[in-house]
Amino acid sequence: MAYVITQACCNDASCVEVCPVDCIRPIPDDSDYTTTEMLYIEPATCIDCGACMDACPVAAIFPEDQLTAVNARYQTINAEYFGKHPLKPGWDAFEPMTPVAVPQEEAPLRVAIVGSGPAGCYAAADLVTQGGNSVEVEMFDRLPTPWGLVRAGVAPDHPSTKMVTDIFRWTVSQPSFAFHLNVDIGKHLTHDELMAHHHAVIYAVGASRNRRLGVPGEDLSGSHAATEFVAWYNGHPDHADRQFDLSAERAVIVGNGNVALDVARILVMDPEELAGTDIADYALEALRKSNIREVIVLGRRGPAQAAYTNPELIALGHLKGVDVVVDPVEMVLDTHSQALVESAGAEPSTVLKTTVAQEFSERTPNPANKRIVLRFLASPTEVVGTEHATGLTIARNELFEEDGTLRARATEQTETIETGLVLRSIGYRATPVPGIPFDESRGTIPNQTGRVIDPGTGEPLAGVYTAGWIKRGPSGVIGTNKKCAKDTVAQLLEDFTDGNLTKPTGDRKDLDKLINERQPDVVDYKGWEAIDKAERERGKESGRPRIKITDVKSMVEIAHT
């Protein structure tokens, strides 16, 4: 019997580290690790020891004889991956961390981390684990709550994915670690002030801006960024007072990545299934009153090039009372895509995307069910309406090959889809950090393996580093940030060992004094614990994991009492 990795996989490779027979791929050193949909267990080599299941932070690994109907397909998916990528033994797992040797005259090594999402937390874990009492980590976030997109971006019906925060709890509870939540860098403290109190600063602030369509009518009422909708139903304080018109029977989502599928799923799920999650109360009530029965998800290229991952696509097919509809005409692949899918070198994930979409196209929808309609080779040209969106005009696309890449271009064939809600889900962009170089074209902080560089000279800026999406762009999943952060910390420690970091003039006590002068409403670790406890206690009353507090003032009051 083998173990099988399923949909909830976070890719942080904790399972890889503990596998005694090295049968999990891809490993962090593989070229395809940062782009893989998930990790896979080679069934013939697995010795059924269960170490991977125990180490998995999101409970995504099961013995093959305990797979549910929803996850049964992953037994085949795991095996098929190794048909394309045969297991090559001989890897010795991660090298054990070497403790940081901090000279007495430099102790402690002080590092500030701006951003408390997965990248920042993985970086903190590396530093605290390696440094012990000889390293002090100060973490900043502009919100009174930590965890970034794990709290405000992961869909409420994916509770296992949010379990990854459990592995951060040990780190943030250590004496060498300190939270400074509800502190906005650039407003309450400057970059220069951070540098004065630390040997180094790591910027791990993510990518929170949404990309625009650039079409007429995009700013009409009823046309929104999907990221805003996600933040709204997840109880993000910046979006708690937003209003979304759910009175029409059809919504259209432009883009077909995982965020688009999350939004589509939330819009058509039975609200009573969501009632047992940590979805924001006001969002739950709005969804209970929603008239939406159909969500169209638009992709500009074909089913073989869709941006969503197979685990998210497969999960759609198991929603109660919801049909996933694909017009058989949409499954007619162009010659380029057909050749890609049929080639011997085709990735199993690409083949599986077309296979699953084909299966959906062969199903007969139940007229009584709600529907998610997957459409391909379509791009928006205009949001139709006067004061409020009433429709979306789209153009039919065709694919062409350029420099070895399949690209889409619009044809003259158009149609207008009637809808009262248009959500654009075409990617994230980072926001510049005051005082730090920023590459507007890439939407990232310019860096070399995490060392921030001066764009004018190409030389590293002493003591300044970056990790996560603002380092590499919005790619990968939660666990991808583990290796990303590890690489950045390695550069930082190398610079420290080589004497390239400047000793700070202020210590932790000086920093605390400055922060309290600038932001009396700062929330520390005990304050976050109080907020967390209050949310969980509120949830108990209604059988939910938590009821989120969405008002900053209320959070601060709870944290300070």
VOGU-3710 file (C-alpha; in Angstrom, 3 decimals, decimal comma):
1> mayvitqacc> 0,000/0,000/0,000  1,244/3,525/-0,862  0,428/6,985/0,414  -1,188/9,496/-1,916  -0,971/13,313/-2,036  -4,321/14,985/-2,747  -5,903/18,339/-3,580  -4,933/20,281/-0,445  -1,173/19,946/-1,176  0,612/23,207/-0,268
11> ndascvevcp> 3,978/22,292/-1,875  6,073/23,331/1,132  8,034/20,051/0,887  7,801/19,155/4,576  6,969/15,648/3,351  10,090/15,566/1,171  12,307/16,289/4,165  11,108/13,256/6,151  10,677/10,610/3,416  13,219/7,839/4,195
21> vdcirpipdd> 13,214/6,438/0,644  13,193/9,715/-1,308  10,045/8,933/-3,318  8,364/12,372/-3,399  8,812/14,721/-6,340  9,496/17,358/-7,419  12,020/18,342/-4,761  12,884/22,006/-4,122  16,092/21,712/-6,155  14,232/20,530/-9,276
31> sdytttemly> 13,721/23,075/-12,057  9,960/22,496/-12,126  9,439/22,797/-8,359  8,304/26,443/-8,448  5,730/25,747/-11,178  4,413/22,343/-10,177  0,710/22,025/-9,376  1,406/19,747/-6,416  3,855/17,139/-5,147  3,605/13,424/-5,983
41> iepatcidcg> 4,478/10,120/-4,295  5,960/7,324/-6,417  3,780/4,329/-5,438  6,253/1,567/-6,279  8,935/3,021/-3,985  6,716/4,169/-1,095  7,245/1,901/1,944  4,034/2,876/3,747  5,849/4,382/6,737  3,454/7,319/7,126
51> acmdacpvaa> 6,216/9,858/7,849  4,996/12,120/5,055  1,422/12,091/6,346  2,588/13,052/9,837  4,732/15,904/8,472  2,152/17,356/6,068  1,029/20,740/7,469  -2,283/20,736/5,569  -3,439/17,112/5,969  -3,231/16,408/2,232
61> ifpedqltav> -1,676/12,887/2,395  -3,659/9,664/2,896  -3,110/5,903/2,611  -4,476/4,811/-0,757  -7,089/2,598/0,894  -8,508/5,589/2,797  -9,112/7,900/-0,163  -12,583/9,391/-0,365  -14,558/9,456/-3,602  -13,499/13,094/-4,062
71> naryqtinae> -9,800/12,181/-3,799  -9,796/8,730/-5,420  -8,480/10,088/-8,707  -5,233/11,218/-7,077  -4,007/7,634/-6,825  -3,790/7,603/-10,633  -2,516/11,184/-10,825  0,405/10,395/-8,491  1,354/7,312/-10,494  1,046/8,994/-13,894
81> yfgkhplkpg> 3,400/11,814/-12,925  6,258/9,329/-12,671  5,519/7,989/-16,149  6,777/11,343/-17,410  9,300/11,927/-14,603  10,855/8,562/-13,606  12,164/8,528/-10,065  15,910/9,044/-9,924  17,148/7,919/-6,510  20,139/9,258/-4,711
91> wdafepmtpv> 18,955/12,543/-3,257  19,992/13,004/0,363  17,103/15,244/1,437  17,594/18,784/2,703  20,934/19,583/4,246  20,476/20,063/7,977  20,438/23,681/9,067  23,752/24,915/10,431  23,306/27,064/13,540  24,189/30,705/13,026
101> avpqeeaplr> 27,540/31,552/14,607  27,006/35,074/15,931  30,143/36,727/17,348  29,659/38,034/20,882  30,332/41,600/19,800  27,592/41,381/17,144  25,014/39,436/19,151  22,158/39,299/18,679  21,738/39,294/14,907  18,650/41,495/14,475
111> vaivgsgpag> 16,395/41,040/11,432  13,188/42,903/10,574  10,622/41,160/8,373  7,964/43,345/6,765  4,909/41,221/5,960  3,449/38,344/7,975  2,251/36,095/5,154  3,780/32,688/4,308  7,023/34,092/2,825  7,714/36,238/5,866
121> cyaaadlvtq> 6,782/33,458/8,297  8,931/30,853/6,547  11,854/33,315/6,653  11,266/33,910/10,363  11,138/30,158/11,011  14,497/29,672/9,289  16,114/32,467/11,275  14,672/31,457/14,646  15,492/27,771/14,094  19,070/28,441/13,063
131> ggnsvevemf> 19,788/31,292/15,422  18,052/30,411/18,664  18,714/33,099/21,254  21,475/34,663/19,158  18,949/35,969/16,589  16,101/38,438/17,169  13,332/38,660/14,584  10,900/41,597/14,519  7,889/41,083/12,207  5,719/43,960/10,977
141> drlptpwglv> 2,312/44,006/9,339  -0,024/46,926/8,680  -3,042/44,852/9,817  -3,700/43,818/13,441  -3,788/40,176/12,287  -1,031/38,019/10,746  -0,832/35,324/8,033  -1,450/37,499/4,927  -3,245/35,688/2,109  -3,651/32,524/4,191
151> ragvapdhps> -6,167/34,472/6,270  -7,499/36,862/3,629  -7,061/34,916/0,385  -7,655/31,190/0,934  -11,283/30,276/0,276  -13,305/29,574/3,456  -14,296/26,111/2,216  -10,589/25,104/2,117  -9,918/24,886/5,885  -7,123/22,327/5,512
161> tkmvtdifrw> -5,090/24,802/3,470  -5,269/27,274/6,358  -3,756/24,674/8,677  -0,340/25,744/7,396  -0,436/28,546/9,988  -0,098/25,891/12,697  3,550/25,400/11,715  4,181/29,126/12,234  2,770/29,193/15,764  5,934/27,747/17,324
171> tvsqpsfafh> 8,071/30,394/15,620  5,980/33,387/16,646  5,780/32,186/20,262  9,571/32,139/20,765  11,245/34,803/22,951  13,544/35,708/20,055  10,526/36,661/17,921  8,319/39,760/18,251  5,143/40,803/16,418  4,505/44,465/15,610
181> lnvdigkhlt> 1,060/44,259/14,023  -1,032/47,257/13,006  2,243/49,046/12,122  2,523/50,409/8,578  6,076/50,685/7,253  6,273/53,909/5,291  3,724/55,550/7,586  4,642/54,744/11,178  8,280/53,827/10,523  10,617/54,470/7,600
191> hdelmahhha> 13,008/52,057/5,950  15,965/54,022/7,333  14,558/53,691/10,846  14,238/49,926/10,391  17,849/49,749/9,225  18,982/51,754/12,243  17,548/49,069/14,546  18,479/45,920/12,577  21,356/44,298/10,745  18,969/43,463/7,902
201> viyavgasrn> 15,420/43,954/6,650  13,461/41,399/4,581  10,509/42,748/2,589  7,865/40,035/2,138  4,802/42,208/1,525  3,257/40,128/-1,254  1,296/41,439/-4,227  -2,087/42,902/-3,334  -2,956/45,081/-6,342  -5,172/43,691/-9,088
211> rrlgvpgedl> -4,501/43,922/-12,798  -6,944/45,842/-14,970  -8,661/44,738/-18,189  -8,123/48,030/-19,978  -11,513/47,927/-21,736  -14,360/50,479/-21,920  -16,862/50,274/-19,056  -14,454/48,585/-16,673  -15,205/51,113/-13,937  -18,987/50,736/-14,090
221> sgshaatefv> -20,840/49,725/-10,954  -21,063/45,936/-10,940  -17,566/45,552/-12,414  -14,946/44,668/-9,798  -11,622/42,987/-9,216  -12,006/39,395/-8,056  -9,318/40,091/-5,462  -11,669/42,627/-3,830  -14,479/40,077/-3,781  -12,162/37,485/-2,208
231> awynghpdha> -11,017/39,960/0,447  -14,672/40,860/1,103  -15,900/37,334/1,767  -12,764/36,584/3,804  -13,361/39,515/6,146  -10,405/41,727/5,227  -10,848/45,029/7,137  -10,109/47,100/4,011  -13,038/45,507/2,184  -15,561/44,733/4,929
241> drqfdlsaer> -17,820/47,629/3,928  -17,896/46,776/0,207  -21,168/46,089/-1,597  -21,536/43,548/-4,421  -24,724/43,353/-6,446  -25,788/39,694/-6,489  -29,286/40,383/-7,845  -28,658/39,128/-11,402  -28,873/35,440/-12,247  -25,523/35,363/-14,056
251> avivgngnva> -21,998/36,478/-13,141  -18,972/36,486/-15,441  -15,399/36,021/-14,247  -12,647/37,101/-16,628  -9,644/34,828/-16,130  -9,491/31,154/-15,264  -6,857/30,722/-12,590  -7,464/29,196/-9,174  -8,775/32,478/-7,753  -11,412/32,550/-10,506
261> ldvarilvmd> -12,506/29,012/-9,605  -12,614/29,936/-5,910  -14,895/32,879/-6,644  -17,110/30,845/-8,966  -17,459/28,128/-6,351  -18,344/30,557/-3,552  -20,979/32,227/-5,740  -22,895/29,008/-6,471  -22,306/26,854/-3,384  -25,146/26,210/-0,992
271> peelagtdia> -24,680/28,996/1,602  -25,496/26,516/4,354  -22,309/24,616/3,480  -20,400/27,856/3,923  -22,167/28,476/7,236  -19,755/26,040/8,896  -16,658/27,925/7,715  -14,910/31,157/8,720  -16,503/33,178/5,901  -17,371/36,732/6,973
281> dyalealrks> -20,858/36,976/8,489  -21,981/39,782/6,189  -20,818/37,828/3,122  -22,726/34,741/4,240  -25,924/36,772/4,598  -25,421/38,374/1,182  -24,884/34,969/-0,449  -28,051/33,643/1,186  -29,975/36,393/-0,616  -28,073/36,002/-3,892
291> nirevivlgr> -29,954/35,356/-7,149  -26,897/34,098/-9,033  -27,455/30,692/-10,576  -24,819/30,678/-13,302  -21,178/31,757/-13,320  -19,279/31,918/-16,593  -15,497/31,609/-16,297  -13,637/33,026/-19,326  -10,193/31,905/-20,421  -8,375/33,701/-23,245
301> rgpaqaaytn> -6,642/30,521/-24,395  -7,754/26,914/-24,737  -8,424/24,173/-22,161  -4,868/22,883/-22,521  -3,464/26,279/-21,471  -5,954/27,099/-18,700  -4,348/28,796/-15,697  -6,167/26,793/-12,996  -4,589/23,686/-11,517  -6,054/20,231/-11,927
311> pelialghlk> -6,833/19,750/-8,210  -9,058/22,842/-8,216  -10,687/21,844/-11,520  -11,396/18,297/-10,361  -12,911/19,573/-7,100  -15,521/21,568/-9,022  -17,040/18,345/-10,259  -17,951/17,299/-6,717  -19,978/20,362/-5,696  -23,468/19,462/-4,505
321> gvdvvvdpve> -26,246/20,918/-6,606  -23,797/22,446/-9,124  -23,066/21,349/-12,679  -19,788/22,180/-14,415  -20,687/22,854/-18,027  -18,341/22,830/-21,012  -19,747/23,176/-24,516  -18,336/20,320/-26,662  -17,563/22,950/-29,303  -15,191/24,596/-26,816
331> mvldthsqal> -13,231/21,329/-26,618  -12,244/21,375/-30,274  -8,535/22,045/-29,809  -6,612/24,069/-32,349  -3,761/22,312/-34,202  -1,106/23,809/-31,904  -2,847/22,649/-28,731  -3,699/19,252/-30,201  -0,060/18,658/-31,043  0,938/19,758/-27,549
341> vesagaepst> -1,478/17,376/-25,834  -0,667/14,423/-28,071  3,116/14,820/-28,003  5,226/12,347/-26,094  6,692/15,233/-24,136  3,361/16,588/-22,913  3,202/17,148/-19,171  0,665/14,889/-17,415  -0,950/17,988/-15,902  -1,625/19,434/-19,377
351> vlkttvaqef> -3,139/16,196/-20,616  -5,243/15,907/-17,463  -6,636/19,436/-17,888  -8,021/18,591/-21,300  -9,235/15,168/-20,116  -11,196/16,598/-17,178  -12,647/19,403/-19,311  -13,667/16,790/-21,899  -15,396/14,762/-19,195  -17,367/17,836/-18,130
361> sertpnpank> -18,396/18,452/-21,737  -19,907/14,953/-21,924  -22,128/15,366/-18,866  -25,814/16,220/-19,116  -26,618/19,199/-16,850  -29,521/19,035/-14,432  -31,819/22,039/-15,112  -32,503/22,306/-11,380  -28,820/22,788/-10,532  -26,748/25,921/-10,496
371> rivlrflasp> -23,969/26,028/-13,088  -20,330/26,939/-13,550  -19,693/27,341/-17,270  -16,094/27,085/-18,473  -15,491/28,966/-21,698  -12,240/29,175/-23,602  -10,599/31,285/-26,333  -12,488/34,431/-25,314  -11,374/37,919/-24,236  -13,457/40,883/-22,999
381> tevvgtehat> -13,692/43,952/-25,209  -16,233/46,042/-23,266  -18,277/46,064/-20,079  -21,715/47,098/-21,313  -24,003/49,472/-19,410  -24,675/53,116/-18,570  -24,430/53,437/-14,780  -24,334/49,724/-13,911  -22,959/46,741/-15,814  -25,619/44,933/-17,814
391> gltiarnelf> -23,398/42,783/-19,991  -19,931/41,898/-21,190  -18,898/41,896/-24,840  -16,272/39,291/-25,683  -14,252/38,470/-28,768  -13,480/34,972/-29,943  -9,731/34,303/-29,908  -7,440/32,206/-32,026  -4,068/30,836/-30,979  -0,791/31,441/-32,764
401> eedgtlrara> 2,765/30,433/-31,978  5,386/33,066/-31,245  8,898/32,312/-30,039  7,783/28,831/-29,042  4,848/30,131/-26,959  1,154/29,827/-27,774  -0,493/33,246/-27,643  -4,077/34,401/-28,148  -5,350/37,124/-30,473  -8,864/38,375/-31,030
411> teqtetietg> -10,858/37,650/-34,157  -13,768/39,710/-35,486  -16,289/37,261/-34,020  -17,947/38,839/-30,955  -20,917/38,308/-28,658  -22,413/40,047/-25,634  -23,180/38,073/-22,488  -25,957/39,442/-20,295  -24,747/39,839/-16,719  -24,995/42,179/-13,749
421> lvlrsigyra> -21,677/41,191/-12,150  -18,276/41,182/-13,856  -15,218/40,131/-11,862  -11,743/40,409/-13,341  -9,322/37,742/-12,142  -6,277/38,252/-14,309  -3,516/38,383/-11,737  -1,917/40,307/-8,916  0,630/43,113/-8,885  2,830/44,269/-6,043
431> tpvpgipfde> 2,759/47,778/-4,607  6,036/49,732/-4,301  7,514/49,981/-0,808  8,547/53,521/0,199  12,316/53,902/0,031  12,910/50,586/-1,767  13,678/50,112/-5,506  10,766/48,811/-7,557  10,549/47,408/-11,074  7,207/48,646/-12,465
441> srgtipnqtg> 7,423/46,471/-15,571  7,764/43,245/-13,555  5,883/44,408/-10,468  8,673/43,222/-8,166  11,556/44,509/-6,064  14,703/44,071/-8,206  16,851/41,396/-6,579  19,398/38,650/-7,057  18,299/35,504/-5,206  16,729/37,709/-2,556
451> rvidpgtgep> 19,394/40,417/-2,256  17,764/43,733/-3,230  19,841/45,512/-5,866  20,264/49,127/-6,880  18,807/49,305/-10,414  21,262/52,073/-11,271  24,447/50,202/-10,371  23,275/46,593/-10,257  24,971/46,251/-6,879  23,248/44,785/-3,780
461> lagvytagwi> 21,939/47,224/-1,181  23,620/46,250/2,063  21,234/44,627/4,502  18,118/44,771/2,306  16,397/41,558/1,140  13,093/40,342/-0,246  11,029/37,137/-0,351  7,703/35,897/-1,706  5,594/37,377/-4,473  7,211/40,804/-4,330
471> krgpsgvigt> 10,523/39,019/-4,940  9,565/36,672/-7,772  6,103/37,770/-8,937  2,714/36,140/-8,148  3,660/32,526/-8,869  3,434/29,234/-7,056  1,308/28,303/-4,072  1,675/28,767/-0,319  4,435/26,208/0,161  6,480/27,535/-2,766
481> nkkcakdtva> 7,396/30,407/-0,444  9,316/28,044/1,826  12,224/27,537/-0,549  11,960/31,154/-1,720  12,395/32,355/1,880  15,097/29,794/2,598  17,143/31,078/-0,353  16,798/34,674/0,845  17,804/33,810/4,419  20,841/31,946/3,088
491> qlledftdgn> 21,996/35,132/1,314  21,414/37,190/4,465  23,384/34,813/6,678  26,206/34,646/4,155  26,425/38,444/4,123  26,396/38,518/7,914  29,171/35,914/8,161  31,235/37,842/5,606  30,910/41,048/7,630  28,817/42,874/5,028
501> ltkptgdrkd> 26,029/43,944/7,401  26,133/47,080/9,542  25,560/46,675/13,268  22,382/48,495/14,357  22,564/51,493/16,653  19,270/50,646/18,408  18,154/47,471/20,179  14,739/45,841/20,785  13,956/48,127/23,728  14,734/51,226/21,642
511> ldklinerqp> 12,564/49,924/18,805  9,628/49,197/21,108  9,829/52,737/22,472  9,869/54,257/18,983  6,947/52,122/17,787  4,795/53,005/20,789  5,473/56,701/20,223  4,489/56,465/16,557  1,686/53,908/16,822  0,159/53,452/20,282
521> dvvdykgwea> -2,309/50,960/18,794  0,439/48,453/17,949  -0,609/44,808/18,489  1,966/42,351/19,845  1,925/38,551/20,055  -0,260/38,501/23,177  -2,609/40,962/21,500  -2,939/38,692/18,470  -3,580/35,747/20,788  -6,442/37,710/22,362
531> idkaerergk> -7,955/38,483/18,939  -7,546/34,867/17,847  -9,178/33,602/21,053  -12,092/36,034/20,712  -12,770/34,949/17,120  -12,650/31,262/18,038  -14,971/31,723/21,007  -17,477/33,564/18,833  -17,319/30,708/16,348  -18,016/28,062/18,984
541> esgrprikit> -21,442/29,532/19,622  -22,497/28,709/16,050  -20,372/25,623/15,384  -17,824/27,454/13,254  -13,994/27,481/13,467  -14,093/31,237/14,071  -16,113/34,361/13,345  -13,682/36,954/12,083  -13,564/40,428/13,548  -13,420/42,800/10,595
551> dvksmveiah> -13,153/46,176/12,331  -9,625/47,361/13,156  -10,753/49,449/16,125  -12,501/46,437/17,694  -9,423/44,268/17,145  -7,165/46,811/18,841  -9,539/47,107/21,811  -9,532/43,325/22,271  -5,740/43,154/21,868  -5,150/45,845/24,495
561> t> -7,521/44,410/27,084
//
